[in-house]
Amino acid sequence: MKTDLTTPQGIFGMPQHLTVPIYQRPYVWNEEEQWAPLWADIRRITEHRLASPGLSAKHFLGAVVTQEAEAGPVGAQEFHIVDGQQRLTTLQLALDAAAATFQQRELASLAGRLTFLTHNDSMFTGQNDSGLKLRHTNRDRAAFDEVMLAEPPIEYAELNHGDTLIARAHEYFTSHIGAWLDVEPDKVELRADALAVSLQHSLELVIIRLTPDEDSQEIFETLNARGTPLTAADLIKNYVFQRVKSEGGDTVEAYRRWPFETKFWETEVSVGRFATTRSALFLGQWLVSRVGREISPRSTFARFKFFTEHEAGRSMSDLLDLITTQAATYQQLTETAANSHADLDRVALHIYRMSVAQVEMTKPIVLWLTSPETNYRQSTVASVIDAIESWIVRRRLLRLQSSDLGRVAAEMIASVRDASDDEVVARVEQYLTNLQSASTYWPGDEELRTTLRTMHFYRRFSQPMQRMFLQAVEDWYRGYTSSSPSKTGIRVHRDKHQVEHALPRSWRTHWPVTDAAAEAERDDSVHRIGNLTLLTGSLNASVSNGAWLGESGKRAALERHDAFLMNRQLVKDSADGWDEVAIVKRTDELIDALLDTWRVPDGHEGKTVDRVVRFSKATTSYANLIDSGLIDVGTALVCTDGRWSDARGTLLAGGRMSYGGKTYSSPAAAARVVRGGQSGNAWYFWRVESGPLLNDLREQLLKQM
């Protein structure tokens, strides 16, 4: 057995066959749990390389086990993959996708560097050998070989195995790498080179190489035994004490200051798809607050180590003092926010609201604002929190995506961290108002009013979220968003209040209407926010579903829940009854409360800017050629390959093609039929009869654009 720490260049750099045995499980990795986190890590270390050319970030991918096969005929050495085939398959797909993306942008040299890691040179391949360095022998073989051997640009929808996880993974990396490269059109080659270096040298793996006579099954079972894995906090703890010792510090004293060995910090918490300890979560968030970069949970330790060695500029003992101080603040805020009857300051209230919303990405902002090094006034911190929370909550009210907000929050810290107390609020607001993409923008009042007026609020949000929004409305009634003193002197307690429908969900018995149209209108109104309120406890079912007026009616029951000012106002406004008109009026009032609670700067409209589609070889379609007038519907296309010189077809509307009496979705699909099912590049396969290649027309279109 031989163990090495290596990189993709080290694993794939020599001629070889890495064989996935037939008994291995098929490929199961997916976008949410593996592809997206891996791409985020690759993007992070590449962007770090671009920002700091003299420093190289690393990312550890895990371990793989291979076993040397029995000596065979002369040629490439064969190794069987004992463990790690999912990881190696994904790496190969990412490398090939990057190479294809580079080739589409005419970066042949960079593409060749990566192709060298996925394909063996012809001198090491046999007559029927695909040339791929990684070989599947189970049901994934056809899909893997097809996508890895396809000529770019690949039309995934036209692949025979385009719906498999392997093809989808290749497409995922191709699309995301291409979009990332094109962010700065004048720096595509520079960005591609940095990405190639990261893929070759910045991803680290432990490779365990077994000899043919070693028991691979025993080793596999040992590696996958159900032990307790080390958390990021465990790794950081060990590293911190080693650094303190190497600096000549007192490790016993350092251990006494280490705050993370209590029940609070050892509690397991869930963040999206990850489960981790609260200490590991905090350390990752603290690190984001220091570096202003998004950091995945899996890379917390590696990034912490890099930060302390290259960026912190202080001793480990000093850093430990800072971490301990901020950990105490973090714990106090968390515990205070969890106390439903505590009188919360603005930061603790934010922690409570974000915990209900299951949002963790603002914690680094809180740690930055409350750091002993910032010295921001309490009122300044509160104003920054107002802006950040408004941005988050307004997007949540509209049910907009949140996957990119962690990155934006981290980059905002980096952008404004040098701001003084007098200017930090304005700079944070300016940063947020400048966000104009659909995935990050700060919604304005008009969009929220339009959406919330007809939203089935009760069905769109969980019970905890409904309570949190209605508690904010109650605080509004109590005067907590106005400049004058509060009417009650205390915010509403954050108990698990009952969310009640004023007009009951089961309304047909005691709230009849005359016709089907009125029934439809009532059903459409019953779940709007204007029909919802808070109670300290559940009403009797007969009262909850009963008539509105009368001594035993629902209005009288709500009057007894006058601890809520919203109910006093509801009772006051409904002396003559409660119906759809009243719901519309109260809906507008509660929308006012929400917009007043989570305000935007004066004049902010929250508009998004439509991105102009950037044509490239990867994005240009056959339909684009027709739309541009470079080729007409009905044009005859003939094959350029002498093996099928009699193949000809007709271009149809929408970029489809007629061939052999049948209609195909594209010239690529027709070309596959001509080639007997083999994939290839249709842009070079077809040309206009007595005219140019389709690729020449594509090049002409790109020049025009």
N, C-alpha and C positions, 0 to 999 in steps of 0.2 A: 504494500500500500504506500502511495506517495501523495502527499497533500501540498497544494500550492495555492497562494492567493494570486489570481490572474485576472485578465480582462478578456473581452470578446476577441481582441487581436491575438491574445495568447491561446485562447481555446480553438479559434477557427483559422488561425493563420497558416497552418501547415496543410498539405494535401492529405485528405483523410475521408473516411466514411464514418459518420456518427450514426449508428443504427438504432432506431427505436424498436425494441423487440415486439413481436406480434402480440404478446400477452399483456403489454402495457395498456392502461386505459386510454381511450381516445382523447383528443384535445378538448378541454372543457373551460379554459380561461375565457373571460368575457370582458366587455367594455367597462362596466361599472366597477368590478372588483379588481381587475388586473391591467387592462390596456390603458385606461385613463390615468390611473396612478403612475404607471410606468412612464407614459408620455410626459406627465407633469414633472416627474423626476428628471427625465432626459432634458426637457425644456429648461428646467431650473438650472441644472449644472452648465448647460450651453449658454444661457443668458449670463450666468456668472462669469463664464469664460470670456464672453464678449465685453462685459463691463470691467473685468479685471484680468487683462491678458496675461499678466505675470503670475497669476494664482490659478490653480486648477482644483475645482471641487470634485469630490468623488461620491459615488453612490453604491452601496453594497446591495447586491441582488440576492444573495443567499448562496446555497451550496448545490453542487451537482456531483454525481458519482458516475464514473465510466469504468468499463472493464475492457482491457485489451482482448481482442478476439484471437483465437488460434491462428497461427501464421497461415496465410493463404497464398494465392498466386502473386507474382510480382505486381506491384501497383500501389495504390493508396492504402495506408494502414487502416484497419477497421477497429472501431471501438463500439461496444454495446453500452447504451445509456441505462444505467441501473436506477438512477433517481435524478429528477430534474428535467424530464423531457418537456414538460409544459413550459418551463422557463426557457430552455434552449430553443424550442420551436418558436416561441414568441420573439426571442431575440433575432432569429433568422428572418422572420417575417418583417420585423422592424427594419433590419439592415437592408433587406431587398426592397422594401417600400421606399426607404430613403434613397437607395441607388436609382430606382425608377423615377423618383421625383427629380433627382439631380439630372438624369438623362433627358427628361422632358424640358429642362431649362438649359440644355446644351452644356452641361458641366460634366463632360465625359471623363475627365481625369478623376474628379471626386467620386463619380459613380463607380469607376473602376476600382478605387480603393476599397469600397464596400462590397462590390461584386466578388473581389478576391476572397472575402470572408464567407461567401455563401456558395460559390461555384468552384469546383476543381478545374485546374487547367486541363486542356484536352490531352496532354501527354500522360495524365494519370487516370484517364477514363477509358473504359472498354467500349466495344461496338454498340452495345445496347444500354450503356450507362447514361443516366440523365445528367451526370456531372454535378449534381447537388451534393454538398458536403453532409447535410443532414438527410437521412433517409427514413421514411416511415414504412413499416411493413404491415400495419393494420389497416383499418378502413379509412384512415386519414390520408393514405398514400396518394390517391388520385387527386384529391383536392389540393394537397400540398404541392405536388409536382406541377399541377396545372397552373396555379397562381405564381409559383416561383419561376416557371419557365416562360410565362406569357410575356410578350413584348409590350413595353409601355408605349403609349398610355393604355392602361388596361380598362376595358369596359366590363366591369364586374357583373353587371346584370346579364351579360351575354355568356358568362362562363358556364360550363356544364355543372360546376359545383359552387356557383356563386352564392348560394344560400347557406353554406357551411360556416362554422365559426372560424375556420382557418382563412377562408376568403374574406370574411367580414373583418377579421383582424388586420389583414393586409390592407384592405380598403380604409380602415380606420386610421392606420398610421400614414398611409399615402395622403389622405385628405388633410389630416392635421399637420403633417410636415409641410405640405404644400402651402397651406394657409399661413403657417408660421413664417416660412421663407418669404412670402409675398407681402408681409407687413411693411417691409422697407424695400421697395422695388429696386432702389439704387444700390442696395447692399446684399443682394441675393447671394452672390458668390462668397462674400465674407461670412454670412450667416451659415451657408451650407458647409463651408470649411470648418467652422466651429462645431457644427453639429456632427460632422464626420469624425472629428477628433474625439468628441464626447462619446460617440458610439463605439469607437475603436478602443479608447484608452481610459475613459472616466467611469465606466461601469465595472464594478469589481465582483468577482465570484470566487468562492473557495471550490476548487476542483479536487476531488479525491479519485486518484487513478488506481485501479486494482489490476493485479496481474491475473492471467487466465486461471491460475490454480486457487485463487482465493474464493471464499464462500460469499458471493455477492448478496444472497438472500439474507444471511445473518447480519451483514452490515446494513442492508436496507432496513431491516426491522429495528435495529438499534438506533439508527438515525431518526426513524419515525416513531419511536416510542413516545408514550404519552407523558413526557416530562413537563415541568412548569417552565415556560420560556422566560428569559430575562426581559424586563421592560426597559424602555429608554431611560427611566429613572435609575434602574439598577446599573446600567452601563455608565451613565453620567456620574453616579455616585462613586463607582470604582475609579473612574478617570479623575474626578476632582481630588480624591484623596491621594492618588499617585502624583498629581501635579503639585499639591500642597507639600508632599514629602520631598519631591525633587527641588522645590523652591526653598527647602530648609525650614518649612513651617511645622507646627505642632499638629499632627494628625488626630491626636486625642481631643484637642480643643476644637478642631474642625468637625470631628464627629459629633461633639456636643452641640455645635451650632446647626448641624444638618437637620432640617425641620420635617423631613418627609417620612418619618417612621411612626406615624400615628394613624389611628383609624380613619380620620378625615382624609388623609393623603393616600392611604392604601385602598380606599374604596374604589371599586371598579365602576367606570362610567362609560357610556356609549356615545360615540361621535360619528354619526352616519353609519357606515358599515364597520367601523372599528370599535372594539372594546379595549379599554386600556385603564390604567390606574389614574386617579386624579393627579398624582404627582407627575406622571409622564406627560399628561395633557398640559399641566401648568408650565412645565419646563419648555415644551414646544411653543406655547403661547408667549412665554417670556422671551424666548429666542426671536420670535417674529417681531416683538416690540423693540428689540435691539437692532435687528438687521434690516427691517422693512422689506422682507421678502417672504412669500408664502413658502411654508415648509411642510412636507407631508409627514404624518406620524411615523412612517417607516424610516425616515431619514433624520429624525431629531438628533440622535446621538452623533452621527457623522457631521451634521451641520454645527452642533454645539462644539465639537472638538475643533473644527475649522475656525469657528468664531473666536474661541479662546486663544488659539495659537497665532492667528493672523490679523484679527480685527479688534479685539477687545482693548488692547493696549494697557492692560493692568494685570496685577498678580491674581492668582487663583483665590488667595485669601480675601482680597478686596471684592472679587466677584461673588464669593460666597456670602459676604456681608450683605451685598446688594440683593442677591437672590433670597436670602433669609428675610430681609426686611419686606420685600415685595410679596413673598409667600404669606407673611403674616397679614398683610393688607388684603390679599386675595381671599384668605380663609375668613377673615372678619366680614368682608363684603358678602361672600357666599352664604355664610351662616345667618347673617342679618337678613338677607333677602329671603331666606327660607322660613323666617319667622313671620307668620301671617299677620301678627298683631304689632310688629315692630313699626316704629315711626321711621320711615326710610328717607335718607337723603337722596339726591338725584342719582348718584352713581349706583347705590344699592337698589333703587327702584328700577334702574336700567338692567341690572343683573337679574332681578326677578322677572322682568318682562321678557328678556332674552331666554331665560331658562324655560319659560312657558312656550316660547316659540321654537325652542330647541336650536338656538343659534349660539355658536361658540366663537364665531369669527370676529366679534367685537371685543373679546377679552384682551387681545394684544393692544388694542387702542386704550382700554382702561388701564392696563399696566403701564403704557407709555405716559398717559396723562397723570397718573398717580405716583410715578417714580419720584423718589426723593431728589433726583437730579433736575427735574423740570421746574419745580417751584411755581406752578400755575396756581392762581387764586381759585378758590372753591367755585366762585361764580363763573369763572372762565371754563373750568372743567365741565360744569353743568351745561353751559351753552354749547360746547363741542359735543357733549353727549346728546343734547337735544337734536342737533343736526344729524349725527350718525344714526340715532334711533329713528328719526323721521324717514331717512333714506331706506332703512331696513323695513320698517313697518309699512310704509306706503307701498313698497314693492310686494310685501306679503299680502296686503289687502287686495291687490290686483292679481295675486297668485302668479307673479312673475318668477322666472327661474332664478335660482340663487347660487348656481354652481361656480360663478366667476367672482362672487362678492368677496371671498376670502383673499383672493389675489389683489383686488382693488383696495381693500382695507389695508393690507400690508404695504402696498405701494404708496398709499396716502400717508402712512406714517413716515416713510422715507422722504416724501415730498415736503412735508410741513414740520418735521421734527425740530428744525432749527428756528421756528417762529417764536417770537417773543409773546409775552402774555397779552400785549395790546393787539397783536395781529393774528394770533393763531385761529381765532374763531372765524374771522373773515377768510383766511386762507383755506380752512377746512370747507367752508361753505362754497368757496369758489371752485375748489377741487371737485366737490360733488356736483355742483351745477354744470360743470364742464363735461360731465359724463353724458355721452349722447348715443351710445349703442343700446340696442334693445336689451342686452344682457346685463346692463349696469346702470341705466339712467335713473334719475331721481324724479318720480312721477309728480306732476303738478295737480292743482286743485280740480281743474275742469275734467280731467280724465277720471279722477276718483269719484267726483260727483256723478258723472254719467254712468259709471259702472255700478256704484253702490246703490243707486236709486232703484235698480231693478234686480240686484243680486239676491239670490236665495241664501242669505247670510247664514242661516241656521244649518244649511246643508253643505255649505262651502268650507266651514271651519270646524275644527274639533271643539268639544266642550271646553277644555282649558283655554283655547284661543278665544272663544266667544266670551268667556268670563273675563279674560284679560282686557278685551276691547270694551266691554260694558263697564268694567271697573274704571277704566280711563274716562268713559263718559260720565260716570258718577262723580269722579274727581273734578271734571269740568263743571258739573252742576254745583259743586262745592267751591268753585272759584279758583282752582289751582292753575288755571292757565291765564288768569287775568292779573293785572298789576295791583289790584286792590287786595286786601287781606282775605283769607279764606273764610267762608261762611261758617265753617264748623271747627276749624283749627286742626283738623286731622284728616288724612286721606282715608278712603274706605279700606277696611280690613280686607286682606286678600285670602279670605276663607273660600272653601269650595261652594260658592253660592249656587243656588238653583237658577238655571236659565229658564224663564217662563214665557210662553206665548200669551200675549194679551187676548187676541182672537185665537181660540184654541185650534190645535191641529184637527181635532175631531169636532168640527163645528156644525155639522149638518143637522144634529138633533135640536139644538137650541139657537142656532144662528141661520135659519133657512133663507134662501134667496129664491128669486122668481123663475129664472131660466138658466139654460146651459151656459150662456155667455157670462152671466153673473157668477155662476159656479166657477168657471175658469178664471175669472178675475180674482175671486176670493182665494182659490188655490194658489194663484200666482203671488198673492200679497202676504199670505200667512207666515212665510219664512223670511220676510224682509226684516232688516235690523230695526225698523220703526215699530215692529210688532213684538219685539223682544224686550225683556226687562230682567232684573235680578231680584231674587227673594232669599231670605235667610233660611228658608226651609221649603219643602214641597207643599203644595196645596192639596187638599183632599180632591180626589179625582172628580167627584160630583161637582165641586166648586170650580175646579180648573176647567172643566168642559161645559159648565153651566152658563146661564144667562149673564149678561153684563150688569144690568141694573137690579135694584132691589136690596133689601137688608141682608139677604143671604147670597147676593150676587157676587160676581167676580170682582167688580169694582170695589165693593166694600171690603173684600178680603185683601186686595192690594193696599187699601188704605191703612190696614193694620200693619203693613210692612213699610211704615213711613220712616224707618231708619235710613232708607235710600231716598235722597232728594229727587231722583229721577221718577220714583213712584208717586211722590207728592205732586210732581208736575203732570204725570200721566193721569192721575185721578182728577186733578183740576181741569184738565183739557177734555175730559170725557164725560161730563155731567149729563150730556144728552145722548150718549151712546158711543159705540166704538165700531168703526167700519173702515172700508178701504180708503176713503178720503182722509180720515184721521191718521191712518197708517202712513200715507204719503207725506202728510205734514210732519209727523214725528220722525219719519225717515230722514227728511231734510234737516231737521233739528239735530238729530244724532250724527249725521254726516258733518254738520258744522262743528260738533263737539270733537269728532275725530280729527278733522282738518286743523282745528285750533290747538289740539293736543300735540299733533305732529306737524308742525308748520314747515313751510319752505320760505326762503328769502323773498322779499317783495319783488314782484315782476317775474319770478321763475315760473316757466310754463311746463318744463319737463318734456320737451320735444326730443324725439330721436331723429338722427340723420340717416337717411337711407344710404347704404353703402353702394357705390357704383360697382357693378360686377367687373372684375378685372379679367379680361380675356387672357388666356395662356394656352399652351398646348394641352394642358391637363383639363381645362374647362371648356374649350371650344367643341361644339357639337356639329353634326352634319346639318342640323336645322339652322344653325347660325350661318352656314354658308349660303343656304337658300334665302334667309332673311336679309342677308347683306347684298343680294343680287349677283353674287359671284358665280352662282350656278342656278339653273332653272329646274323646276319640277318637270319630269319627263326626259331629263338628260340621260343618254345611254352611257353606262359605265362598263368598261372592259377590264379583264384581269391582266396584270402586268407580269405574272409568273408564267413562264413558258410551259410549265407542267399542266396548266389549265388554260391554255391560250384561247380556247373557244368559249370560256365562261363570260357571259355578259348579262347585264340586268338594267333596270330602269330606276332612277331616283324618284321617290314619291314624296308627297307633302309630309312635313314634320320630320324629315330625315329618314323615312322608311325606305325600303328597297324591294322591288319586285325581281324575283329570279326563279327561273324554272317553273313558271306558272304559279308560284306562291309568293305571298307578301311577308317580308321579314321586318323586324323592328328597326334595323339599321343595316348599313353596308357591312358592318362587322359581323352581324349575325349571318348574313348571306355568305360572307367570306368563310365562316366556319363550316358551313355546309359544303362549300366547294372543296375545302381542305379535308373533308372527311371527319370533322369534329375537332381538329386541332386548332388551338388558339394562335393568334398572330396579330399583326398591326394592319388594320384595314386601310389606314390612311395611305399606306404604300402599296397595298394589294390592288386597289382600284384606281383607274384614271378615266378621265372623260375621253370618250371615243375620239381619236385624232386630236386629243387635247392634253392638258396637264394632269399630273397626279392630284388626288384629293389633298395630299399633304402640301402640295404647292399652293393650292387655293387657300388652305389653312394659313400658311405663312403669309400670303397676301392679305388675308383678313387681319392677322395680328399686326402687320405693318400699318394698315389703315386705322386700327384702333389705337 
